[in-house]
Amino acid sequence: MARTIAVFTRSLAPTLRFITTSIVLAAFCGIVAMGFFPAGAFADAVESIAYVGMLLFGLCILGGVLWMARFKPVIEVTTDGLRDRRLAPEIIPWTGIARVTVTDTRRRKQLQLTIDLAVADRMKRTRAQANRMKGRDVTISMNGLSGSFDDLANALRRVEAQTRGQR
């Protein structure tokens, strides 16, 4: 039975910033649409644009709230394998990972996995996910997630220590 070592979800802070910005911009558009700022000769055009802005930013607020409601684990590290829902819905077994390396791109560390082709063929995924996985390395980034790269690395070390103890 697989034991969960670490779970990483989407970070809440960027979503809250997006919602807050959308609220401020929707309020500004509302103030402009009500005519509190004189627009001179272009008053009708400015008012129309303000109403469109209110609608757009209102939809952004709704989208941000719905996005927050979908906070489920993005990356899970278990004793059976690693699951990154951005790549595939199921767990990538440790036996299906040929190589794990750390890359440093623009001062951001990322985990690079080389997945065996036999395992990649069996995994269910969308066409875009399949194109990213087929025949080349897969990169896992912690951007926008609740943990840091060091948290992910520590979870991988714990899994390695536990599996080494079971052999």
MODELLER restraints for C-alpha pairs under 7 A, 6 or more apart:
rsr = mdl.restraints
at = mdl.atoms
rsr.add(forms.Gaussian(group=physical.xy_distance, feature=features.Distance(at['CA:2:A'], at['CA:78:A']), mean=6.07, stdev=0.5))
rsr.add(forms.Gaussian(group=physical.xy_distance, feature=features.Distance(at['CA:2:A'], at['CA:79:A']), mean=5.30, stdev=0.5))
rsr.add(forms.Gaussian(group=physical.xy_distance, feature=features.Distance(at['CA:2:A'], at['CA:80:A']), mean=5.46, stdev=0.5))
rsr.add(forms.Gaussian(group=physical.xy_distance, feature=features.Distance(at['CA:3:A'], at['CA:78:A']), mean=5.40, stdev=0.5))
rsr.add(forms.Gaussian(group=physical.xy_distance, feature=features.Distance(at['CA:3:A'], at['CA:79:A']), mean=5.43, stdev=0.5))
rsr.add(forms.Gaussian(group=physical.xy_distance, feature=features.Distance(at['CA:4:A'], at['CA:77:A']), mean=6.11, stdev=0.5))
rsr.add(forms.Gaussian(group=physical.xy_distance, feature=features.Distance(at['CA:4:A'], at['CA:78:A']), mean=4.28, stdev=0.5))
rsr.add(forms.Gaussian(group=physical.xy_distance, feature=features.Distance(at['CA:4:A'], at['CA:79:A']), mean=6.63, stdev=0.5))
rsr.add(forms.Gaussian(group=physical.xy_distance, feature=features.Distance(at['CA:5:A'], at['CA:77:A']), mean=5.45, stdev=0.5))
rsr.add(forms.Gaussian(group=physical.xy_distance, feature=features.Distance(at['CA:5:A'], at['CA:78:A']), mean=5.18, stdev=0.5))
rsr.add(forms.Gaussian(group=physical.xy_distance, feature=features.Distance(at['CA:5:A'], at['CA:155:A']), mean=6.17, stdev=0.5))
rsr.add(forms.Gaussian(group=physical.xy_distance, feature=features.Distance(at['CA:6:A'], at['CA:76:A']), mean=5.85, stdev=0.5))
rsr.add(forms.Gaussian(group=physical.xy_distance, feature=features.Distance(at['CA:6:A'], at['CA:77:A']), mean=5.16, stdev=0.5))
rsr.add(forms.Gaussian(group=physical.xy_distance, feature=features.Distance(at['CA:6:A'], at['CA:155:A']), mean=6.02, stdev=0.5))
rsr.add(forms.Gaussian(group=physical.xy_distance, feature=features.Distance(at['CA:7:A'], at['CA:73:A']), mean=6.14, stdev=0.5))
rsr.add(forms.Gaussian(group=physical.xy_distance, feature=features.Distance(at['CA:7:A'], at['CA:75:A']), mean=5.86, stdev=0.5))
rsr.add(forms.Gaussian(group=physical.xy_distance, feature=features.Distance(at['CA:7:A'], at['CA:76:A']), mean=4.59, stdev=0.5))
rsr.add(forms.Gaussian(group=physical.xy_distance, feature=features.Distance(at['CA:7:A'], at['CA:77:A']), mean=6.46, stdev=0.5))
rsr.add(forms.Gaussian(group=physical.xy_distance, feature=features.Distance(at['CA:8:A'], at['CA:73:A']), mean=5.65, stdev=0.5))
rsr.add(forms.Gaussian(group=physical.xy_distance, feature=features.Distance(at['CA:8:A'], at['CA:74:A']), mean=5.84, stdev=0.5))
rsr.add(forms.Gaussian(group=physical.xy_distance, feature=features.Distance(at['CA:8:A'], at['CA:75:A']), mean=5.11, stdev=0.5))
rsr.add(forms.Gaussian(group=physical.xy_distance, feature=features.Distance(at['CA:8:A'], at['CA:76:A']), mean=6.43, stdev=0.5))
rsr.add(forms.Gaussian(group=physical.xy_distance, feature=features.Distance(at['CA:8:A'], at['CA:145:A']), mean=6.24, stdev=0.5))
rsr.add(forms.Gaussian(group=physical.xy_distance, feature=features.Distance(at['CA:8:A'], at['CA:146:A']), mean=5.59, stdev=0.5))
rsr.add(forms.Gaussian(group=physical.xy_distance, feature=features.Distance(at['CA:8:A'], at['CA:147:A']), mean=6.12, stdev=0.5))
rsr.add(forms.Gaussian(group=physical.xy_distance, feature=features.Distance(at['CA:9:A'], at['CA:71:A']), mean=6.46, stdev=0.5))
rsr.add(forms.Gaussian(group=physical.xy_distance, feature=features.Distance(at['CA:9:A'], at['CA:72:A']), mean=6.05, stdev=0.5))
rsr.add(forms.Gaussian(group=physical.xy_distance, feature=features.Distance(at['CA:9:A'], at['CA:73:A']), mean=4.50, stdev=0.5))
rsr.add(forms.Gaussian(group=physical.xy_distance, feature=features.Distance(at['CA:9:A'], at['CA:74:A']), mean=5.11, stdev=0.5))
rsr.add(forms.Gaussian(group=physical.xy_distance, feature=features.Distance(at['CA:9:A'], at['CA:75:A']), mean=6.86, stdev=0.5))
rsr.add(forms.Gaussian(group=physical.xy_distance, feature=features.Distance(at['CA:9:A'], at['CA:145:A']), mean=5.51, stdev=0.5))
rsr.add(forms.Gaussian(group=physical.xy_distance, feature=features.Distance(at['CA:9:A'], at['CA:146:A']), mean=5.41, stdev=0.5))
rsr.add(forms.Gaussian(group=physical.xy_distance, feature=features.Distance(at['CA:10:A'], at['CA:71:A']), mean=6.35, stdev=0.5))
rsr.add(forms.Gaussian(group=physical.xy_distance, feature=features.Distance(at['CA:10:A'], at['CA:74:A']), mean=6.80, stdev=0.5))
rsr.add(forms.Gaussian(group=physical.xy_distance, feature=features.Distance(at['CA:10:A'], at['CA:144:A']), mean=5.89, stdev=0.5))
rsr.add(forms.Gaussian(group=physical.xy_distance, feature=features.Distance(at['CA:10:A'], at['CA:145:A']), mean=4.31, stdev=0.5))
rsr.add(forms.Gaussian(group=physical.xy_distance, feature=features.Distance(at['CA:10:A'], at['CA:146:A']), mean=5.65, stdev=0.5))
rsr.add(forms.Gaussian(group=physical.xy_distance, feature=features.Distance(at['CA:11:A'], at['CA:144:A']), mean=5.41, stdev=0.5))
rsr.add(forms.Gaussian(group=physical.xy_distance, feature=features.Distance(at['CA:11:A'], at['CA:145:A']), mean=4.62, stdev=0.5))
rsr.add(forms.Gaussian(group=physical.xy_distance, feature=features.Distance(at['CA:11:A'], at['CA:146:A']), mean=4.55, stdev=0.5))
rsr.add(forms.Gaussian(group=physical.xy_distance, feature=features.Distance(at['CA:15:A'], at['CA:64:A']), mean=6.26, stdev=0.5))
rsr.add(forms.Gaussian(group=physical.xy_distance, feature=features.Distance(at['CA:18:A'], at['CA:64:A']), mean=6.99, stdev=0.5))
rsr.add(forms.Gaussian(group=physical.xy_distance, feature=features.Distance(at['CA:19:A'], at['CA:61:A']), mean=5.27, stdev=0.5))
rsr.add(forms.Gaussian(group=physical.xy_distance, feature=features.Distance(at['CA:19:A'], at['CA:64:A']), mean=5.75, stdev=0.5))
rsr.add(forms.Gaussian(group=physical.xy_distance, feature=features.Distance(at['CA:22:A'], at['CA:57:A']), mean=5.23, stdev=0.5))
rsr.add(forms.Gaussian(group=physical.xy_distance, feature=features.Distance(at['CA:22:A'], at['CA:60:A']), mean=6.27, stdev=0.5))
rsr.add(forms.Gaussian(group=physical.xy_distance, feature=features.Distance(at['CA:22:A'], at['CA:61:A']), mean=5.90, stdev=0.5))
rsr.add(forms.Gaussian(group=physical.xy_distance, feature=features.Distance(at['CA:23:A'], at['CA:61:A']), mean=6.76, stdev=0.5))
rsr.add(forms.Gaussian(group=physical.xy_distance, feature=features.Distance(at['CA:25:A'], at['CA:57:A']), mean=6.70, stdev=0.5))
rsr.add(forms.Gaussian(group=physical.xy_distance, feature=features.Distance(at['CA:26:A'], at['CA:53:A']), mean=6.59, stdev=0.5))
rsr.add(forms.Gaussian(group=physical.xy_distance, feature=features.Distance(at['CA:26:A'], at['CA:54:A']), mean=4.73, stdev=0.5))
rsr.add(forms.Gaussian(group=physical.xy_distance, feature=features.Distance(at['CA:26:A'], at['CA:57:A']), mean=5.24, stdev=0.5))
rsr.add(forms.Gaussian(group=physical.xy_distance, feature=features.Distance(at['CA:26:A'], at['CA:58:A']), mean=6.40, stdev=0.5))
rsr.add(forms.Gaussian(group=physical.xy_distance, feature=features.Distance(at['CA:29:A'], at['CA:50:A']), mean=4.70, stdev=0.5))
rsr.add(forms.Gaussian(group=physical.xy_distance, feature=features.Distance(at['CA:29:A'], at['CA:51:A']), mean=6.75, stdev=0.5))
rsr.add(forms.Gaussian(group=physical.xy_distance, feature=features.Distance(at['CA:29:A'], at['CA:53:A']), mean=5.90, stdev=0.5))
rsr.add(forms.Gaussian(group=physical.xy_distance, feature=features.Distance(at['CA:29:A'], at['CA:54:A']), mean=5.50, stdev=0.5))
rsr.add(forms.Gaussian(group=physical.xy_distance, feature=features.Distance(at['CA:30:A'], at['CA:50:A']), mean=6.66, stdev=0.5))
rsr.add(forms.Gaussian(group=physical.xy_distance, feature=features.Distance(at['CA:30:A'], at['CA:54:A']), mean=6.22, stdev=0.5))
rsr.add(forms.Gaussian(group=physical.xy_distance, feature=features.Distance(at['CA:32:A'], at['CA:47:A']), mean=6.70, stdev=0.5))
rsr.add(forms.Gaussian(group=physical.xy_distance, feature=features.Distance(at['CA:32:A'], at['CA:50:A']), mean=6.11, stdev=0.5))
rsr.add(forms.Gaussian(group=physical.xy_distance, feature=features.Distance(at['CA:33:A'], at['CA:47:A']), mean=4.74, stdev=0.5))
rsr.add(forms.Gaussian(group=physical.xy_distance, feature=features.Distance(at['CA:33:A'], at['CA:50:A']), mean=5.17, stdev=0.5))
rsr.add(forms.Gaussian(group=physical.xy_distance, feature=features.Distance(at['CA:33:A'], at['CA:51:A']), mean=6.07, stdev=0.5))
rsr.add(forms.Gaussian(group=physical.xy_distance, feature=features.Distance(at['CA:39:A'], at['CA:46:A']), mean=6.85, stdev=0.5))
rsr.add(forms.Gaussian(group=physical.xy_distance, feature=features.Distance(at['CA:74:A'], at['CA:84:A']), mean=5.69, stdev=0.5))
rsr.add(forms.Gaussian(group=physical.xy_distance, feature=features.Distance(at['CA:74:A'], at['CA:85:A']), mean=5.28, stdev=0.5))
rsr.add(forms.Gaussian(group=physical.xy_distance, feature=features.Distance(at['CA:74:A'], at['CA:86:A']), mean=7.00, stdev=0.5))
rsr.add(forms.Gaussian(group=physical.xy_distance, feature=features.Distance(at['CA:75:A'], at['CA:83:A']), mean=5.47, stdev=0.5))
rsr.add(forms.Gaussian(group=physical.xy_distance, feature=features.Distance(at['CA:75:A'], at['CA:84:A']), mean=4.45, stdev=0.5))
rsr.add(forms.Gaussian(group=physical.xy_distance, feature=features.Distance(at['CA:75:A'], at['CA:85:A']), mean=6.48, stdev=0.5))
rsr.add(forms.Gaussian(group=physical.xy_distance, feature=features.Distance(at['CA:76:A'], at['CA:82:A']), mean=5.89, stdev=0.5))
rsr.add(forms.Gaussian(group=physical.xy_distance, feature=features.Distance(at['CA:76:A'], at['CA:83:A']), mean=5.07, stdev=0.5))
rsr.add(forms.Gaussian(group=physical.xy_distance, feature=features.Distance(at['CA:76:A'], at['CA:84:A']), mean=6.62, stdev=0.5))
rsr.add(forms.Gaussian(group=physical.xy_distance, feature=features.Distance(at['CA:77:A'], at['CA:83:A']), mean=6.52, stdev=0.5))
rsr.add(forms.Gaussian(group=physical.xy_distance, feature=features.Distance(at['CA:77:A'], at['CA:155:A']), mean=6.83, stdev=0.5))
rsr.add(forms.Gaussian(group=physical.xy_distance, feature=features.Distance(at['CA:79:A'], at['CA:159:A']), mean=5.79, stdev=0.5))
rsr.add(forms.Gaussian(group=physical.xy_distance, feature=features.Distance(at['CA:80:A'], at['CA:93:A']), mean=5.73, stdev=0.5))
rsr.add(forms.Gaussian(group=physical.xy_distance, feature=features.Distance(at['CA:80:A'], at['CA:94:A']), mean=6.42, stdev=0.5))
rsr.add(forms.Gaussian(group=physical.xy_distance, feature=features.Distance(at['CA:81:A'], at['CA:91:A']), mean=5.76, stdev=0.5))
rsr.add(forms.Gaussian(group=physical.xy_distance, feature=features.Distance(at['CA:81:A'], at['CA:92:A']), mean=5.33, stdev=0.5))
rsr.add(forms.Gaussian(group=physical.xy_distance, feature=features.Distance(at['CA:81:A'], at['CA:93:A']), mean=4.14, stdev=0.5))
rsr.add(forms.Gaussian(group=physical.xy_distance, feature=features.Distance(at['CA:81:A'], at['CA:94:A']), mean=4.75, stdev=0.5))
rsr.add(forms.Gaussian(group=physical.xy_distance, feature=features.Distance(at['CA:82:A'], at['CA:91:A']), mean=5.41, stdev=0.5))
rsr.add(forms.Gaussian(group=physical.xy_distance, feature=features.Distance(at['CA:82:A'], at['CA:92:A']), mean=5.21, stdev=0.5))
rsr.add(forms.Gaussian(group=physical.xy_distance, feature=features.Distance(at['CA:82:A'], at['CA:93:A']), mean=6.52, stdev=0.5))
rsr.add(forms.Gaussian(group=physical.xy_distance, feature=features.Distance(at['CA:83:A'], at['CA:90:A']), mean=6.15, stdev=0.5))
rsr.add(forms.Gaussian(group=physical.xy_distance, feature=features.Distance(at['CA:83:A'], at['CA:91:A']), mean=4.40, stdev=0.5))
rsr.add(forms.Gaussian(group=physical.xy_distance, feature=features.Distance(at['CA:83:A'], at['CA:92:A']), mean=5.89, stdev=0.5))
rsr.add(forms.Gaussian(group=physical.xy_distance, feature=features.Distance(at['CA:87:A'], at['CA:129:A']), mean=5.58, stdev=0.5))
rsr.add(forms.Gaussian(group=physical.xy_distance, feature=features.Distance(at['CA:88:A'], at['CA:124:A']), mean=6.46, stdev=0.5))
rsr.add(forms.Gaussian(group=physical.xy_distance, feature=features.Distance(at['CA:88:A'], at['CA:125:A']), mean=5.26, stdev=0.5))
rsr.add(forms.Gaussian(group=physical.xy_distance, feature=features.Distance(at['CA:88:A'], at['CA:129:A']), mean=6.94, stdev=0.5))
rsr.add(forms.Gaussian(group=physical.xy_distance, feature=features.Distance(at['CA:89:A'], at['CA:124:A']), mean=6.99, stdev=0.5))
rsr.add(forms.Gaussian(group=physical.xy_distance, feature=features.Distance(at['CA:89:A'], at['CA:125:A']), mean=6.97, stdev=0.5))
rsr.add(forms.Gaussian(group=physical.xy_distance, feature=features.Distance(at['CA:96:A'], at['CA:115:A']), mean=5.86, stdev=0.5))
rsr.add(forms.Gaussian(group=physical.xy_distance, feature=features.Distance(at['CA:96:A'], at['CA:116:A']), mean=5.35, stdev=0.5))
rsr.add(forms.Gaussian(group=physical.xy_distance, feature=features.Distance(at['CA:96:A'], at['CA:119:A']), mean=5.65, stdev=0.5))
rsr.add(forms.Gaussian(group=physical.xy_distance, feature=features.Distance(at['CA:97:A'], at['CA:113:A']), mean=6.54, stdev=0.5))
rsr.add(forms.Gaussian(group=physical.xy_distance, feature=features.Distance(at['CA:97:A'], at['CA:114:A']), mean=5.84, stdev=0.5))
rsr.add(forms.Gaussian(group=physical.xy_distance, feature=features.Distance(at['CA:97:A'], at['CA:115:A']), mean=4.57, stdev=0.5))
rsr.add(forms.Gaussian(group=physical.xy_distance, feature=features.Distance(at['CA:97:A'], at['CA:116:A']), mean=6.00, stdev=0.5))
rsr.add(forms.Gaussian(group=physical.xy_distance, feature=features.Distance(at['CA:98:A'], at['CA:114:A']), mean=5.38, stdev=0.5))
rsr.add(forms.Gaussian(group=physical.xy_distance, feature=features.Distance(at['CA:98:A'], at['CA:115:A']), mean=5.63, stdev=0.5))
rsr.add(forms.Gaussian(group=physical.xy_distance, feature=features.Distance(at['CA:98:A'], at['CA:116:A']), mean=5.96, stdev=0.5))
rsr.add(forms.Gaussian(group=physical.xy_distance, feature=features.Distance(at['CA:99:A'], at['CA:113:A']), mean=5.78, stdev=0.5))
rsr.add(forms.Gaussian(group=physical.xy_distance, feature=features.Distance(at['CA:99:A'], at['CA:114:A']), mean=5.04, stdev=0.5))
rsr.add(forms.Gaussian(group=physical.xy_distance, feature=features.Distance(at['CA:100:A'], at['CA:111:A']), mean=6.99, stdev=0.5))
rsr.add(forms.Gaussian(group=physical.xy_distance, feature=features.Distance(at['CA:100:A'], at['CA:112:A']), mean=5.76, stdev=0.5))
rsr.add(forms.Gaussian(group=physical.xy_distance, feature=features.Distance(at['CA:100:A'], at['CA:113:A']), mean=4.77, stdev=0.5))
rsr.add(forms.Gaussian(group=physical.xy_distance, feature=features.Distance(at['CA:100:A'], at['CA:114:A']), mean=6.55, stdev=0.5))
rsr.add(forms.Gaussian(group=physical.xy_distance, feature=features.Distance(at['CA:101:A'], at['CA:111:A']), mean=6.02, stdev=0.5))
rsr.add(forms.Gaussian(group=physical.xy_distance, feature=features.Distance(at['CA:101:A'], at['CA:112:A']), mean=5.12, stdev=0.5))
rsr.add(forms.Gaussian(group=physical.xy_distance, feature=features.Distance(at['CA:101:A'], at['CA:113:A']), mean=6.58, stdev=0.5))
rsr.add(forms.Gaussian(group=physical.xy_distance, feature=features.Distance(at['CA:102:A'], at['CA:109:A']), mean=6.62, stdev=0.5))
rsr.add(forms.Gaussian(group=physical.xy_distance, feature=features.Distance(at['CA:102:A'], at['CA:110:A']), mean=5.73, stdev=0.5))
rsr.add(forms.Gaussian(group=physical.xy_distance, feature=features.Distance(at['CA:102:A'], at['CA:111:A']), mean=4.85, stdev=0.5))
rsr.add(forms.Gaussian(group=physical.xy_distance, feature=features.Distance(at['CA:102:A'], at['CA:112:A']), mean=5.89, stdev=0.5))
rsr.add(forms.Gaussian(group=physical.xy_distance, feature=features.Distance(at['CA:103:A'], at['CA:109:A']), mean=5.64, stdev=0.5))
rsr.add(forms.Gaussian(group=physical.xy_distance, feature=features.Distance(at['CA:103:A'], at['CA:110:A']), mean=5.24, stdev=0.5))
rsr.add(forms.Gaussian(group=physical.xy_distance, feature=features.Distance(at['CA:103:A'], at['CA:111:A']), mean=6.37, stdev=0.5))
rsr.add(forms.Gaussian(group=physical.xy_distance, feature=features.Distance(at['CA:103:A'], at['CA:112:A']), mean=6.72, stdev=0.5))
rsr.add(forms.Gaussian(group=physical.xy_distance, feature=features.Distance(at['CA:104:A'], at['CA:110:A']), mean=6.28, stdev=0.5))
rsr.add(forms.Gaussian(group=physical.xy_distance, feature=features.Distance(at['CA:109:A'], at['CA:149:A']), mean=6.53, stdev=0.5))
rsr.add(forms.Gaussian(group=physical.xy_distance, feature=features.Distance(at['CA:110:A'], at['CA:139:A']), mean=6.49, stdev=0.5))
rsr.add(forms.Gaussian(group=physical.xy_distance, feature=features.Distance(at['CA:110:A'], at['CA:140:A']), mean=5.76, stdev=0.5))
rsr.add(forms.Gaussian(group=physical.xy_distance, feature=features.Distance(at['CA:110:A'], at['CA:141:A']), mean=4.99, stdev=0.5))
rsr.add(forms.Gaussian(group=physical.xy_distance, feature=features.Distance(at['CA:111:A'], at['CA:139:A']), mean=5.64, stdev=0.5))
rsr.add(forms.Gaussian(group=physical.xy_distance, feature=features.Distance(at['CA:111:A'], at['CA:140:A']), mean=5.02, stdev=0.5))
rsr.add(forms.Gaussian(group=physical.xy_distance, feature=features.Distance(at['CA:111:A'], at['CA:141:A']), mean=6.57, stdev=0.5))
rsr.add(forms.Gaussian(group=physical.xy_distance, feature=features.Distance(at['CA:112:A'], at['CA:137:A']), mean=6.24, stdev=0.5))
rsr.add(forms.Gaussian(group=physical.xy_distance, feature=features.Distance(at['CA:112:A'], at['CA:138:A']), mean=5.56, stdev=0.5))
rsr.add(forms.Gaussian(group=physical.xy_distance, feature=features.Distance(at['CA:112:A'], at['CA:139:A']), mean=4.45, stdev=0.5))
rsr.add(forms.Gaussian(group=physical.xy_distance, feature=features.Distance(at['CA:112:A'], at['CA:140:A']), mean=6.25, stdev=0.5))
rsr.add(forms.Gaussian(group=physical.xy_distance, feature=features.Distance(at['CA:113:A'], at['CA:137:A']), mean=5.44, stdev=0.5))
rsr.add(forms.Gaussian(group=physical.xy_distance, feature=features.Distance(at['CA:113:A'], at['CA:138:A']), mean=5.12, stdev=0.5))
rsr.add(forms.Gaussian(group=physical.xy_distance, feature=features.Distance(at['CA:113:A'], at['CA:139:A']), mean=6.34, stdev=0.5))
rsr.add(forms.Gaussian(group=physical.xy_distance, feature=features.Distance(at['CA:114:A'], at['CA:136:A']), mean=6.59, stdev=0.5))
rsr.add(forms.Gaussian(group=physical.xy_distance, feature=features.Distance(at['CA:114:A'], at['CA:137:A']), mean=4.56, stdev=0.5))
rsr.add(forms.Gaussian(group=physical.xy_distance, feature=features.Distance(at['CA:114:A'], at['CA:138:A']), mean=6.36, stdev=0.5))
rsr.add(forms.Gaussian(group=physical.xy_distance, feature=features.Distance(at['CA:115:A'], at['CA:137:A']), mean=6.79, stdev=0.5))
rsr.add(forms.Gaussian(group=physical.xy_distance, feature=features.Distance(at['CA:117:A'], at['CA:134:A']), mean=6.91, stdev=0.5))
rsr.add(forms.Gaussian(group=physical.xy_distance, feature=features.Distance(at['CA:117:A'], at['CA:135:A']), mean=6.45, stdev=0.5))
rsr.add(forms.Gaussian(group=physical.xy_distance, feature=features.Distance(at['CA:120:A'], at['CA:133:A']), mean=6.67, stdev=0.5))
rsr.add(forms.Gaussian(group=physical.xy_distance, feature=features.Distance(at['CA:120:A'], at['CA:134:A']), mean=6.62, stdev=0.5))
rsr.add(forms.Gaussian(group=physical.xy_distance, feature=features.Distance(at['CA:132:A'], at['CA:138:A']), mean=6.74, stdev=0.5))
rsr.add(forms.Gaussian(group=physical.xy_distance, feature=features.Distance(at['CA:142:A'], at['CA:148:A']), mean=6.12, stdev=0.5))
rsr.add(forms.Gaussian(group=physical.xy_distance, feature=features.Distance(at['CA:142:A'], at['CA:149:A']), mean=5.94, stdev=0.5))
